[in-house]
Amino acid sequence: MIALLQRVSEASVRVEGAVVGQIGAGLLVLLCAEKGDTEAVADRLLGKLLKLRIFSDAAGKMNLSVQDVGGGLLVVSQFTLAADVAGGNRPSFTQAAAPEDGRRLYAYFVAQAQKVHPVVQTGRFAADMKVSLINDGPVTIPMRRSA
């Protein structure tokens, strides 16, 4: 799985003009399942991102996690994170999980996040989404977890 984390002051997702997910301060998590990913991979990725110390403490150092600061998670599916642009000008998405696997792993990741974190919002899988955010920092962290 691939995740792109963005520390945000606020973020929201709209589908057909309606807000379907919204958080205040926290993490916008753009999430992509790749071929061969499993629930165990999703669990490891979630565990790592919840503990990642990328929020500032009282001294201004990145020393606190999203859990420490009580921030929200906005989890948005984004298969384009699996893009391979090495072979020309048109991206290849052959490493992205098949849509049914991607949907299953995205739903699993969100369900697991909701079990352990108090504020979890989502986009809508495979929808044309409009994502708005105020990037805090900016802090943007790419994460990749393989089996």
C-alpha positions in Angstrom: 0.0 0.0 0.0 1.0 3.6 -0.6 -0.1 6.5 1.5 0.6 10.1 1.0 0.1 12.0 4.3 -0.5 15.7 4.4 -0.6 17.4 7.8 -3.6 19.8 7.5 -5.3 22.6 9.4 -8.5 21.4 7.7 -9.6 19.2 4.8 -12.7 18.1 3.1 -14.0 16.0 0.2 -16.9 16.8 -2.1 -18.7 14.5 -4.4 -21.2 16.0 -6.8 -21.1 19.3 -4.8 -21.9 17.7 -1.4 -19.4 17.3 1.4 -18.9 13.6 2.1 -16.0 13.9 4.5 -14.4 16.7 6.5 -11.9 17.2 9.3 -10.2 20.0 11.2 -6.6 19.7 12.1 -5.1 16.3 11.4 -4.0 14.1 8.5 -5.3 13.9 5.0 -4.4 10.3 4.0 -4.4 9.6 0.2 -4.4 5.8 0.0 -3.6 3.4 -2.7 -3.7 -0.4 -2.6 -1.3 -2.2 -4.9 -1.2 -5.7 -6.3 -0.4 -8.3 -3.6 -1.4 -6.0 -0.7 -3.1 -7.7 2.2 -5.0 -6.8 5.4 -1.7 -7.3 7.3 0.0 -4.7 5.1 -2.9 -2.3 5.8 -2.6 -2.9 9.5 1.1 -2.1 9.5 0.6 1.0 7.5 -2.2 2.3 9.8 -0.2 1.5 12.9 2.8 3.4 11.6 0.9 6.5 10.4 -1.0 6.8 13.7 2.3 6.9 15.6 4.3 9.0 13.1 5.6 12.1 15.0 4.9 14.9 12.5 3.0 17.4 14.7 4.8 20.1 16.7 5.2 20.0 20.4 5.4 23.0 22.7 9.0 23.6 21.6 8.1 23.6 17.9 9.7 20.3 17.2 7.9 17.5 15.2 7.5 15.2 18.2 3.8 14.4 18.4 1.6 12.0 16.5 -1.9 12.5 15.2 -3.1 10.5 18.2 -1.2 12.7 20.6 -2.8 15.9 19.3 -6.3 14.4 18.9 -6.3 15.2 15.1 -8.7 13.8 12.6 -8.0 11.5 9.7 -9.6 12.1 6.3 -8.9 8.9 4.2 -9.3 9.3 0.5 -8.7 6.5 -2.0 -6.3 7.5 -4.8 -5.2 4.7 -7.2 -3.0 7.2 -9.1 -0.4 6.9 -6.4 0.6 3.7 -8.1 1.5 5.5 -11.3 4.6 4.5 -13.2 5.8 7.2 -15.4 9.1 5.5 -16.5 7.9 4.3 -19.9 6.7 7.4 -21.7 4.3 10.3 -21.1 1.2 8.4 -20.2 1.2 6.9 -16.7 0.8 3.2 -16.2 -1.3 2.0 -13.3 -0.5 -1.7 -13.6 0.8 -1.9 -10.1 -2.5 -0.7 -8.6 -4.8 -3.3 -7.1 -7.8 -4.4 -9.2 -10.8 -2.3 -8.4 -12.5 -4.9 -6.2 -9.3 -5.5 -4.2 -8.7 -1.8 -3.9 -12.3 -1.3 -2.6 -12.0 -4.1 -0.1 -8.6 -3.0 1.3 -9.7 0.7 1.4 -12.9 -0.4 3.4 -10.8 -2.6 5.6 -8.2 0.2 6.3 -11.0 2.7 7.2 -12.8 0.2 9.4 -9.6 -0.6 11.3 -8.9 3.2 11.7 -12.4 3.8 13.0 -11.8 1.1 15.7 -8.7 2.8 17.1 -9.0 6.5 16.3 -11.9 8.8 17.3 -12.2 11.0 14.2 -12.1 9.2 10.8 -13.8 10.6 7.8 -13.6 9.4 4.2 -14.0 10.2 0.6 -16.0 7.9 -1.7 -14.2 5.1 -3.4 -14.0 5.4 -7.2 -15.9 8.7 -7.2 -14.9 11.9 -8.9 -13.9 13.7 -5.7 -12.9 17.3 -5.1 -10.4 17.5 -2.2 -9.8 20.8 -0.5 -7.1 21.2 2.2 -5.0 23.7 4.0 -1.6 22.1 4.2 0.0 22.8 7.6 3.7 23.4 7.3 3.5 22.2 4.6 4.3 18.7 5.8 3.8 16.0 3.2 5.1 12.4 3.9 5.0 9.6 1.4 4.7 6.1 3.0 4.9 2.7 1.3 4.5 -0.6 3.1 5.0 -3.9 1.4 4.2 -7.4 2.7 
